[in-house]
Amino acid sequence: MDMGISGKKALVCASSKGLGKGCAEALAAEGVNLVLNARTEGPLQETAQHIRDTYGVDVVAVAADITSEEGRERVLKEAGDVDILVTNAGGPPPGMWSDWERDDFIKALDANMLTPIALMKALLPSMIEKGWGRVVNITSQSVKSPIAVLGLSNSARAGLTGYVAGTARQVAPMGVVINNLLPGIHATDRAQSLDAGVAKQEGISIEDAAKQRAATIPTRRYGTAQEFGATCAFMCSQHAGYMIGQNVLLDGGSMNSTM
C-alpha cells in the first residue's frame, strides 16, 4: 500500500533505537525526510547514517534531551516546519506507590505528558496552516490496562491521553490528525530493563523472566520494532484521515477486553 506521504517531513523523538527507530525506518521507507532526536550523539548519528544509506532520504540528527526546555528549543529550531510528529520518551522507573514523592511525579509528567504537549503546541499551528498534519504519540498499554508497578507512567500517560482526546477533535476540521499508539511489551531496552527487575526480584535469569512474561501474551512473543513502526507509518499516512483521537493498542492481545 502506498501511504501517500513521500516527500513529507517528520520529527521522530527518541529515535536512535527501539520503537522510535522502528517508526523512523518505516517512515523513511515511505520516502519521508526525517529529523531524528535522542539524547546520545553516537547511537543517534549511527541510526541517521544507516537510514540515509538504506532509504535515500534526508536525515537531520539532533542530540538533545527533548524533555528539557533547552533541548526542545534546539530540536524545534533544527526541525523547522514538519508535517509529521512522532512523540516518544522513555518511561519512568517501576516501583511501589509508597516509593514515589512529588518530584518523581513531576519528572514523569515532564517526560511523558508535558513534553508531547509542548511539541504539539509548537508544531500544530504550521500543520493547521497547511491543512495537513499527523501526530502519533507513543504512550503505553498501561493507559487502558494499568500496570501497578508503573504508577508514574500510568499517571503521566493518562494525562496526555486526556489532553489528546480534546485537542484531536479541535484540530481535525483543519486536516490535522492526532492519535496515540500504545505498545505492549516489545523487544527493546525497556523490556530488558523490566525483565531484569523481575529477574532480580524472583532470583531467576533475565532469559527466564522474558520467557515467563512472553507466556502471558496471546502471541507468546514480544513485539518487534519493525511491526510497531509499520503501524506508526500507517497512522501517519494519507489513509488515516478519519482516525481521530484514538488509542491504538499493539500488545499481542495482552489486554483482555471485548471493546
N, C-alpha and C positions, 0 to 999 in steps of 0.2 A: 504494500500500500504506500502510495506517495503521500507523505504527511503535509506537503504543500508549504513547507517552511524554509526551503532552500534560500540562502541569502539573508535570512533573518540574523539578528544578533542577540546572544543570550549571555546573561551573567549567571554563573553557577557557583554557589558558595560551597566551601568545604569540599573541593572537587579534586584534590590531589590523589585521593584513594577512596575506597569503599563505595557507598551508594552515590555520593556526589560525582565521583569519577565515572560510575556507570551511566549516570544521567548525561554527563558531558560527552561521553563517547557516543551515546545513542543520538544525541542532537547533532554532533559532528557528522555522523553517518548520514544524516538527512541534509547536510550542506549548511548547517547553521554555524556562523562565526561565533567565537567564544571569548568571554572574559572569565578566566578562572581565578578563584581565590582560595587560599589556605594559609595557615599560619607559618608553615615551614618552607623555606625557599627551595631547598634541594629537591624534595619529592614533587613539589609543585612544578618546578621547571622541567623535571623528567616527564611528568604527565603531559605538560604543554607540548614538549617536543614530540613525544610519542603521537599525540593527536594530530599535530601538524604533518608529521611524516606519513601517518596512516590514512588520514582523511582529506588532506589538502585544503583545510580551512584556515582562516586567520585565527590565531590564538594569542591573546594578551594575558599574561600571568601576573597577578598582584599578590605578593606575600604580605599579609596583614591580618590582624585579629579583627574579624568582622563584628565581633560583639562589643568592641570599644568604639567610642565616637570618632577617635582619630583614625582607626582602621577603616571604618565605614567611609569617612571622608576621602581617604586615599583611593579606596576601591571605586567609589562613585565617580570620582574625578577621572580615573582611568577608563571607566566603563562608558561614561557619556550616555548617549541615547541608546537604550536597548529595547528590544521587542519582547523578550522573554526573560523572566526572573525565576530562578530556582533557589529558594532559601533553604539553608541547611546549617546545622551546628551540632556539635557533639552534645550528647545528653549528660546531665549531671550524674554524680556517682550514686550508687544504690545505698540504702541504709534503712534504719528504722525511724518511725515517727518521732521517737524520743531523741534522735541524734541531731535533728535539724534546728538551727536557730534562724533568726530573721535574716542574717547576712547570707545564709545558704539559699534561702528563697529568693532574695534579691538577685544573686548571681544566676540562679536558674531562670528567673524572669527576664533578666537582661539577655541571656543567650538564646532562650527558646521561645520567647514571646515578644519582647520589646525590640530586638534586633530585626526580625522579619517585618514587624510593623513599621519600623523606621525605613527599611529598604523599600517597602511598598509606598510609603508616603513620598519618598524621594522620586520613585520611578513611575508611579501611576499617572501623574499629570501628562508626561510626554506620550504614554500609550493612549490616554484618552484623546489627546490632541490628534493623534494619527488615526484613531478609530479602530485600533487593533492592539491587543496585548495578551500575554499569557503569564500567569503566575502560578507556580506549583510550590507549595510549602511542604517540605519533608518533615512530618511530625512523628507519630508513633501509633501502633495498635493500641497503646495504653489509653488513648483518647476515648476509645469505645469500650475497652475492657481493661480497667485499671490494674496495674501491677503493684502490689503492696510495697515492695522494696524500692520502687521507683517513684515514690511520692512526690519528689521535687519535679520530676519530668511530667508526671500526671498533671500536676497543678499548672505548670507553666504552659504546657501544650494545650490544655483545655482552655486556658485563657486566650491563646492565639486562635483556637477553633471558634470561639465565640465572636472574636473580632472579625474573622473572615466571613462568618455566616451573614453578618450585616453588610460588610463592605462589598462582598462579591455581588450582592444584589443591587447595590448602589451604582456600581460601575458597569454592570452588564449591559445597560442600554447603550453605552458608548463603545461596545465591541471589545471590552476587556474582560477576560475570563480568569477567575481565581478559584483554585481548588487545592485541597490538601491530599497528599499521598502518605498513607500510613503503613510503614513497614512492620512486619513481624520480624522474627529472627532471620537475619541474612548472614552469610559467611563473610564477615567483616571484622575489623579490630574490635568493634564494640561487642560483638558476640563473644569473641575470645576473652575479652575482659570480664564479661558477665559469667562465662563458663569458669574462668579462673577463680572468681569469687565463690561459686558453688563448690568447686573442687576443694578449695581451702576449707570451707565450712564443713563439708562432708567427709574430708580426708580421702578423696579419690583423685584420679588423674584428670587433667583437663579434657583428654580424649573421651574418658568415660562420662564426664559431665556433659560433653557435647552430644554423645550418643543418648544419654538419658533425656536431654532436652528434645532432641530430634524425635524421639519415640512418642512425645506428646503432640506432635504436629501431624495432622492427617496425611500430608505428603511424605512423612517420615524423613524429611531432609530440611536443611536450611535453604533459604532462597539464595539466588545469585545476584550480584551487582548488575549483570547483563540483562536479566529479565526485569529487574527493577527499573533500569534505565530505559528499556523499551516501553514500559508503561508510562514513565515520565514523558517520553518523547511524544506518545500519543496524546497525553493531556496537554501538551504544548502545541498540538497540531491544528491545522485548519478544521479538522473533523470534530474538535471538542467544543465548538462554539455554543452548544446547547447544554453543556455540562457546567452548572453554576453553583459554587459554594458547596461542593460535595467532599466527602471524606472517604477516599478510595482505599480500602484495605488490600494489602498484598502480604498475606500472612500464612499462606499454605493451608488455610482453613482453620487456623488455631482458634479464632473466635467462634464459638458455637452459638449461632443465633439464626432465627428464621428470617428476620428482616435486616 
